[in-house]
Amino acid sequence: MSGAGNLIYLDFAATTPLDPQVAERMRDVQANAWFNPSSNHPGGRISTAVIKVAAGQLASLLNVNPATLIWTSGATEADNLAIMGTAKQREHRGKHLLTMRTEHKAVVDVFRALERRGFDVTWLEPEADGHLPIERFRAALREDTQLASIMHVNNETGAIQDIAAIGAVCKQHGVVFHVDGAQAAGKMPFDLTNLPVDLYSLTAHKFYGPKGVGALYVAEGTPLDPLMFGGGQQRRLRPGTLAVDLIAGLGEAAAVAAVSIERDLAHLTALREQLLAGIQNIEGLQINGPEQDGYPGILNVGVNDIEGESLLLALEPLCVATGSACNSQSQEPSYVLRALGRSDQQAQSAIRFSLGRPTTRKDIETAIKLYCRGVEKLRNLAPEAVA
């Protein structure tokens, strides 16, 4: 996909372009429903109606009651509200928390902050393919465990966790279960009503909606303390004037996803297979994450004797990543891949290809050529490094 000039964009795990249907919906709202939805006049009621439609669209995608949805500025805010809000509300029940070392920074840094406030966090280690064995999770529970947060789809490796099994264990032990679903919502089918999940975070820009808006699902009966104060909006859990056009865009993206998920997954699966087939014969190639049964839109690979940042430059105009976009300015090796047992050198060699709805077979053909050529070029510059 050439998004700008001759760029080939394969970084859809970082962000996605606006779907044309979403853009059209937002333009209409910006022109005709730009009022403050808290205002008690006809204009305010127009904007309130727009938000109600969007809530219905997202609720339909997730199969939940619209009243369980809280609008946020994105998954980062939703993660903070869910984790901090629960820890504060249930502090009297215990200070032990569970999460994984491979979580997104929006979760990791919240738990680090809670540790500084006196909470005891157990950082669970995944298997080499990124999956968390349910036995390992169960063994980490204590009498004072009050909250667990496990992401649905890992943003670097595509590993999918068994949310149903983990949630069931949490229910048995009275532990609140939060899921960071930023890489899953709108990309794979699931039914929150029939999953034992108390809190679920998502963001629009990961599934062809606008940046700057997300949502937190709060299951009925789940107590939560607010992090902000200043108004009565959204049951006082997240006060502030709602961004009507952004919320409308999220809702429309959810409506588009509801009818395209299965088609998207088939498309991504075929592209991933094409990409892997084209590079799998490179000597020393290593897949970081599950080889099968992961989210097909993500393929993370490394080559033993190649440094990822150097390879990234050699791949231009291909837009790929060496890790999570939120951590891209750091020269440190990916903490996610280190948690999978990769060495610093192996983690630094990683390139994440993340595919999307607009990706074509031609894009993949070009990516294969550039990747193979880039590896060969760097090896020729340092032939003594080849094993």
C-alpha positions as CSV (number, residue, x, y, z in Angstrom):
1,M,0.0,0.0,0.0
2,S,1.5,3.3,-1.0
3,G,0.2,5.7,1.6
4,A,2.6,8.6,0.8
5,G,4.7,8.8,-2.3
6,N,6.4,5.4,-2.8
7,L,6.1,4.2,0.8
8,I,5.0,0.6,1.4
9,Y,3.3,0.6,4.7
10,L,3.5,-2.7,6.7
11,D,3.2,-1.2,10.3
12,F,-0.6,-1.6,10.9
13,A,0.0,-2.7,14.5
14,A,1.3,0.8,15.1
15,T,-1.7,2.6,13.5
16,T,-4.1,2.2,10.6
17,P,-5.5,4.6,8.1
18,L,-9.1,5.9,8.3
19,D,-11.5,3.7,6.5
20,P,-13.3,5.8,3.9
21,Q,-16.7,5.1,5.4
22,V,-15.3,6.3,8.8
23,A,-13.9,9.5,7.3
24,E,-17.3,10.2,5.6
25,R,-19.2,9.7,8.9
26,M,-16.8,12.0,10.7
27,R,-17.1,14.7,8.1
28,D,-20.9,14.6,8.4
29,V,-20.7,14.8,12.2
30,Q,-18.2,17.7,12.1
31,A,-20.6,19.6,9.9
32,N,-23.9,18.8,11.5
33,A,-23.4,17.5,15.0
34,W,-20.6,19.5,16.5
35,F,-22.5,20.6,19.5
36,N,-21.6,19.9,23.2
37,P,-23.6,16.7,24.1
38,S,-23.9,17.9,27.7
39,S,-25.9,21.0,26.5
40,N,-29.6,20.8,27.3
41,H,-30.8,22.3,24.0
42,P,-31.7,20.8,20.5
43,G,-28.1,21.0,19.3
44,G,-26.9,19.1,22.4
45,R,-29.5,16.5,21.8
46,I,-28.3,16.0,18.2
47,S,-24.8,15.3,19.5
48,T,-26.1,13.0,22.2
49,A,-28.0,11.0,19.6
50,V,-24.7,10.6,17.6
51,I,-22.9,9.2,20.6
52,K,-25.8,6.8,21.3
53,V,-25.5,5.5,17.7
54,A,-21.8,5.0,18.1
55,A,-22.3,3.2,21.5
56,G,-24.7,0.9,19.8
57,Q,-22.3,0.1,17.0
58,L,-19.4,-0.7,19.3
59,A,-21.7,-2.6,21.7
60,S,-22.9,-4.7,18.8
61,L,-19.3,-5.6,17.7
62,L,-18.4,-6.6,21.3
63,N,-21.9,-8.0,22.1
64,V,-22.3,-6.0,25.3
65,N,-24.8,-3.5,26.7
66,P,-24.0,0.0,25.5
67,A,-24.3,1.2,29.1
68,T,-21.1,-0.7,30.0
69,L,-18.9,1.4,27.7
70,I,-16.8,4.4,28.8
71,W,-15.3,6.6,26.1
72,T,-11.6,7.5,26.6
73,S,-8.9,9.1,24.6
74,G,-7.5,5.7,23.6
75,A,-6.3,2.4,25.0
76,T,-3.6,4.0,27.2
77,E,-6.1,6.0,29.1
78,A,-8.5,3.0,29.2
79,D,-5.7,0.8,30.6
80,N,-4.8,3.4,33.3
81,L,-8.4,3.9,34.3
82,A,-9.0,0.1,34.5
83,I,-5.8,-0.8,36.4
84,M,-5.4,2.2,38.7
85,G,-9.2,2.6,39.2
86,T,-9.5,-1.1,40.3
87,A,-6.3,-1.1,42.5
88,K,-7.5,2.0,44.3
89,Q,-11.0,0.7,44.7
90,R,-10.0,-2.7,46.0
91,E,-6.9,-1.8,47.9
92,H,-8.5,-2.9,51.2
93,R,-8.9,-6.4,49.8
94,G,-5.2,-6.9,49.1
95,K,-2.2,-5.4,47.3
96,H,-1.1,-8.3,45.2
97,L,-1.5,-7.9,41.4
98,L,-0.7,-10.1,38.4
99,T,0.5,-9.2,34.9
100,M,2.9,-10.3,32.2
101,R,6.4,-9.1,31.3
102,T,5.3,-8.9,27.7
103,E,2.5,-6.4,28.2
104,H,2.4,-3.0,26.4
105,K,4.0,-0.1,28.1
106,A,0.6,1.4,28.8
107,V,0.1,-1.5,31.2
108,V,3.7,-2.1,32.3
109,D,4.3,1.4,33.4
110,V,1.0,1.5,35.4
111,F,2.0,-1.5,37.3
112,R,5.5,0.0,37.9
113,A,3.8,3.1,39.4
114,L,1.6,0.9,41.6
115,E,4.7,-0.9,42.8
116,R,6.1,2.5,43.9
117,R,2.9,3.0,45.9
118,G,3.3,-0.2,47.8
119,F,1.6,-2.8,45.7
120,D,3.2,-6.2,45.2
121,V,3.2,-7.2,41.5
122,T,4.0,-10.7,40.2
123,W,5.5,-10.4,36.6
124,L,4.6,-13.6,34.8
125,E,7.0,-15.1,32.2
126,P,5.6,-16.4,28.9
127,E,6.7,-19.5,27.1
128,A,9.2,-19.1,24.2
129,D,6.3,-18.5,21.7
130,G,4.7,-15.8,23.9
131,H,1.9,-17.8,25.4
132,L,1.1,-17.9,29.1
133,P,0.3,-21.4,30.4
134,I,-2.8,-21.4,32.5
135,E,-1.1,-23.5,35.2
136,R,1.6,-20.8,35.6
137,F,-1.1,-18.1,36.0
138,R,-3.1,-20.2,38.6
139,A,0.1,-21.0,40.6
140,A,0.8,-17.3,40.9
141,L,-2.5,-16.5,42.7
142,R,-2.5,-15.6,46.4
143,E,-5.2,-14.9,48.9
144,D,-4.5,-11.2,48.6
145,T,-4.5,-11.1,44.8
146,Q,-7.1,-8.6,43.7
147,L,-6.4,-7.8,40.1
148,A,-4.9,-9.4,37.0
149,S,-4.2,-7.7,33.6
150,I,-3.3,-9.9,30.6
151,M,-3.4,-8.6,27.0
152,H,-5.4,-10.3,24.4
153,V,-3.1,-10.1,21.4
154,N,0.6,-9.1,21.8
155,N,1.5,-6.1,19.8
156,E,5.0,-7.3,18.9
157,T,4.6,-11.0,18.4
158,G,0.9,-11.6,17.7
159,A,0.6,-14.2,20.5
160,I,-3.1,-14.7,21.5
161,Q,-3.7,-15.4,25.2
162,D,-6.4,-17.8,26.4
163,I,-8.6,-15.1,27.8
164,A,-11.5,-17.4,28.5
165,A,-9.4,-19.8,30.6
166,I,-7.6,-17.0,32.5
167,G,-10.8,-15.2,33.2
168,A,-12.4,-18.4,34.5
169,V,-9.6,-18.8,37.0
170,C,-10.0,-15.2,38.1
171,K,-13.8,-15.6,38.6
172,Q,-13.1,-18.7,40.8
173,H,-10.8,-16.6,43.0
174,G,-12.7,-13.3,43.1
175,V,-9.9,-11.5,41.1
176,V,-10.9,-8.6,38.8
177,F,-9.7,-9.4,35.3
178,H,-8.6,-6.6,32.9
179,V,-7.7,-7.2,29.3
180,D,-5.8,-4.9,27.0
181,G,-7.5,-5.5,23.7
182,A,-5.9,-2.8,21.6
183,Q,-4.6,-5.3,19.0
184,A,-7.7,-7.5,19.1
185,A,-10.8,-5.3,19.0
186,G,-12.1,-4.9,15.5
187,K,-9.5,-7.4,14.2
188,M,-10.8,-10.8,15.5
189,P,-14.2,-12.0,16.6
190,F,-15.0,-12.4,20.3
191,D,-18.0,-12.0,22.5
192,L,-17.4,-10.1,25.8
193,T,-20.8,-11.0,27.2
194,N,-19.7,-14.7,27.2
195,L,-16.1,-14.1,28.2
196,P,-15.2,-13.9,32.0
197,V,-13.7,-10.4,31.5
198,D,-14.4,-7.5,33.9
199,L,-12.6,-4.7,32.1
200,Y,-11.5,-4.5,28.4
201,S,-9.6,-1.6,26.8
202,L,-9.5,-0.7,23.1
203,T,-8.6,2.1,20.8
204,A,-10.1,3.2,17.4
205,H,-6.9,3.8,15.5
206,K,-5.8,0.2,15.5
207,F,-8.9,-0.8,13.4
208,Y,-9.3,2.0,10.9
209,G,-10.8,4.5,13.1
210,P,-9.4,7.9,14.3
211,K,-6.6,8.5,16.7
212,G,-7.4,10.1,20.0
213,V,-10.4,8.0,21.0
214,G,-10.9,4.6,22.6
215,A,-13.2,2.9,25.1
216,L,-13.2,0.8,28.3
217,Y,-15.7,-1.9,28.8
218,V,-16.7,-2.1,32.4
219,A,-18.8,-5.2,33.1
220,E,-22.0,-4.6,35.2
221,G,-21.2,-4.7,38.9
222,T,-17.5,-4.0,38.5
223,P,-16.5,-1.3,40.9
224,L,-14.1,1.3,39.7
225,D,-12.6,4.5,41.1
226,P,-12.2,7.5,38.7
227,L,-8.8,9.0,38.0
228,M,-10.1,12.4,36.9
229,F,-12.7,14.8,38.4
230,G,-14.5,17.8,37.0
231,G,-18.0,16.8,35.7
232,G,-20.8,14.3,35.8
233,Q,-20.3,12.8,32.4
234,Q,-20.0,9.0,32.0
235,R,-21.2,8.2,35.5
236,R,-18.4,10.4,36.8
237,L,-15.9,7.7,35.9
238,R,-14.4,9.7,33.1
239,P,-15.6,13.3,33.2
240,G,-15.1,15.8,30.4
241,T,-16.8,17.0,27.2
242,L,-17.1,14.1,24.7
243,A,-15.4,14.3,21.3
244,V,-18.5,13.7,19.2
245,D,-16.8,13.3,15.8
246,L,-14.1,11.0,17.2
247,I,-16.6,8.8,19.0
248,A,-18.7,8.7,15.8
249,G,-15.6,7.5,13.9
250,L,-14.9,4.8,16.5
251,G,-18.5,3.6,16.2
252,E,-18.4,3.6,12.4
253,A,-15.1,1.7,12.5
254,A,-16.8,-0.9,14.7
255,A,-19.7,-1.2,12.3
256,V,-17.3,-1.7,9.4
257,A,-15.3,-4.3,11.4
258,A,-18.4,-6.2,12.3
259,V,-19.0,-7.1,8.6
260,S,-15.3,-7.5,7.5
261,I,-13.5,-9.3,10.3
262,E,-13.7,-12.8,8.8
263,R,-12.8,-11.5,5.3
264,D,-9.9,-9.5,6.9
265,L,-8.6,-12.5,8.8
266,A,-8.6,-14.7,5.6
267,H,-6.8,-11.9,3.7
268,L,-4.2,-11.5,6.4
269,T,-3.6,-15.2,6.8
270,A,-2.9,-15.5,3.0
271,L,-0.5,-12.6,3.1
272,R,1.4,-13.8,6.2
273,E,1.8,-17.2,4.5
274,Q,3.1,-15.5,1.4
275,L,5.6,-13.4,3.4
276,L,6.9,-16.3,5.5
277,A,7.3,-18.5,2.4
278,G,9.3,-15.8,0.7
279,I,11.8,-15.3,3.6
280,Q,11.9,-18.6,5.4
281,N,15.0,-19.9,3.6
282,I,17.2,-17.1,4.9
283,E,19.9,-18.7,6.9
284,G,19.5,-18.1,10.6
285,L,15.9,-16.8,10.4
286,Q,14.0,-17.0,13.6
287,I,10.3,-16.4,14.2
288,N,9.6,-14.4,17.4
289,G,6.2,-15.5,18.6
290,P,3.9,-18.3,17.6
291,E,4.5,-19.9,14.2
292,Q,0.8,-20.9,14.0
293,D,-2.4,-19.9,15.9
294,G,-1.3,-16.3,16.5
295,Y,-2.9,-13.2,15.1
296,P,-2.1,-13.4,11.3
297,G,-1.6,-9.7,10.9
298,I,1.7,-9.8,12.8
299,L,5.0,-11.6,11.8
300,N,8.0,-10.8,13.9
301,V,11.3,-12.2,12.6
302,G,15.0,-11.9,13.3
303,V,18.3,-13.0,11.7
304,N,21.1,-14.2,14.0
305,D,23.9,-12.0,12.7
306,I,21.9,-8.9,11.6
307,E,21.2,-5.8,13.6
308,G,17.6,-4.6,13.3
309,E,18.1,-0.9,13.1
310,S,20.6,-1.2,10.3
311,L,18.3,-3.6,8.5
312,L,15.4,-1.1,9.0
313,L,17.4,1.6,7.1
314,A,18.2,-0.9,4.3
315,L,14.5,-1.7,3.9
316,E,13.4,1.8,2.9
317,P,10.8,2.7,1.5
318,L,9.3,-0.2,3.5
319,C,7.6,1.0,6.7
320,V,8.1,-1.8,9.3
321,A,9.1,-1.7,12.9
322,T,11.8,-3.1,15.2
323,G,9.4,-3.3,18.1
324,S,6.4,-1.4,19.6
325,A,5.9,2.1,18.2
326,C,5.7,3.5,21.7
327,N,9.2,2.4,22.4
328,S,10.7,3.0,18.9
329,Q,13.0,5.9,20.0
330,S,14.8,3.7,22.5
331,Q,17.9,1.8,21.4
332,E,17.3,-0.9,24.0
333,P,16.4,-4.4,22.8
334,S,12.7,-5.2,23.0
335,Y,11.8,-6.2,26.5
336,V,9.0,-8.3,25.0
337,L,11.4,-10.5,23.1
338,R,13.9,-10.6,26.0
339,A,11.0,-12.0,28.1
340,L,10.6,-14.8,25.4
341,G,14.2,-15.8,26.1
342,R,15.8,-14.0,23.2
343,S,19.3,-12.7,23.7
344,D,20.0,-9.0,23.4
345,Q,21.5,-9.6,19.9
346,Q,18.5,-11.7,18.8
347,A,16.1,-9.1,20.1
348,Q,17.9,-6.3,18.4
349,S,17.7,-8.1,15.1
350,A,13.9,-8.3,15.1
351,I,11.7,-6.8,12.4
352,R,8.0,-6.7,12.9
353,F,5.9,-6.9,9.8
354,S,2.2,-6.0,10.6
355,L,-0.3,-6.3,7.8
356,G,-3.6,-4.7,7.2
357,R,-6.8,-4.5,5.2
358,P,-5.2,-2.4,2.4
359,T,-2.1,-4.6,2.1
360,T,-1.7,-6.3,-1.3
361,R,0.2,-9.4,-2.6
362,K,2.4,-7.0,-4.6
363,D,3.3,-5.2,-1.3
364,I,4.3,-8.5,0.1
365,E,6.4,-9.4,-3.0
366,T,8.2,-6.1,-2.7
367,A,8.7,-6.6,1.1
368,I,10.2,-10.0,0.4
369,K,12.7,-8.7,-2.1
370,L,13.7,-5.8,0.1
371,Y,14.1,-7.9,3.2
372,C,16.2,-10.6,1.4
373,R,18.3,-8.0,-0.3
374,G,18.8,-6.1,2.9
375,V,20.0,-9.1,4.8
376,E,22.4,-10.1,2.0
377,K,23.7,-6.5,1.8
378,L,24.5,-6.3,5.5
379,R,26.1,-9.8,5.6
380,N,28.3,-8.8,2.7
381,L,29.4,-5.7,4.7
382,A,30.4,-8.0,7.6
383,P,31.0,-11.5,6.2
384,E,33.0,-12.6,9.2
385,A,29.9,-12.3,11.3
386,V,28.1,-15.1,9.4
387,A,28.1,-18.3,11.3
